[in-house]
């Protein structure tokens, strides 16, 4: 019987040590910023009860939740004739749990379950994988990492401003340039629909204007005409899509065009958020007020954000906004919050394409000690212990081998220093250090070498 070649499920990936180090570099940079702004870490289980997950993402989302079979004889308790049933009817009888689809619903469930122990406002960040039974394609996986930060239990617009500050700081700390943080408000979009005579239909309007970058004004107008927009209504919309100038100039132009309550309230909130950023000495040159930004309309109720690369090389790398009823679906209404999510895979792709990862990320070992055989082994192992005691990442080549092979090992793993220990070094109680970048060699004591590395 022939052995089957091993494989992994479609839409999942192995990450090599080099890739894991780079991903960890991104996650550590993000985590440090979140912690600096007072956010606290949270983790929720890989599995949630299906009663928690189902019905929160719409019919399509429910289909994309990975269901986990009940343990034991899961078919033993089925009361339905299998030949006469559908998977939708059978699932509740054989599965009570599912893999986490996102981090937002588990977060809402956690807040409701722990409301008496939580101090509000509650600032949390979460970095964990999620799973979706989606069709795998380029840039879309069935298992991927999400990285969220949210504040719940307050309506203060200072929180929105801090989101903008964190977005800027994270990307700058990663060395990423050429990005733009677009900001808008659901309230402005609601006011815009009212202004053009389609009250309550902002979702349809915004699906169309969200394509402005791809199909242009005429393409947007063509879609809206199919939705019943008259030439007069399209004419009234045109100035909104052509707003230009600074953020303050665009806000002033929109205020002069539309004066309904929703738009006015949304614009006042945007102005206040930008003012808070300035007060906290944050930068606004990367922040763009975009009245055509329309993400998550069924979810967000206030400000919305999205980060895009200016060169168009990749889709949005972050998004978020204000929501007013995160926990209402679990019987705890009127808990307002604001948050955003970072796309780790897309950030990785940007950094890899631009070669932004520091060289030090590629190696954890600083020193490789060569293995010349039994005569040198005891002394070499003692030096290994001394290096590690000083906090230096070091390893000993585990078996005697030709020097060329050992040097190739160090080179392949980007180990910057090789400590050569032969009979002379054992006798003299020294190390011969080869710097792999320059090829320079020097013979020094272990203590001197440790001091050199620390300096």
Beta strands, then each sheet from edge to edge (+ up, - down):
strand 1: 40-41
strand 2: 47-49
strand 3: 67-69
strand 4: 95-99
strand 5: 122-131
strand 6: 143-152
strand 7: 179-185
strand 8: 287-289
strand 9: 303-309
strand 10: 318-323
strand 11: 337-342
strand 12: 367-369
strand 13: 394-396
strand 14: 417-420
strand 15: 431-435
strand 16: 441-444
sheet 1: 1+ 5+ 6- 11+ 10- 9+ 7- 8-
sheet 2: 2+ 4- 3+
sheet 3: 13+ 12+ 14+ 15- 16+
end
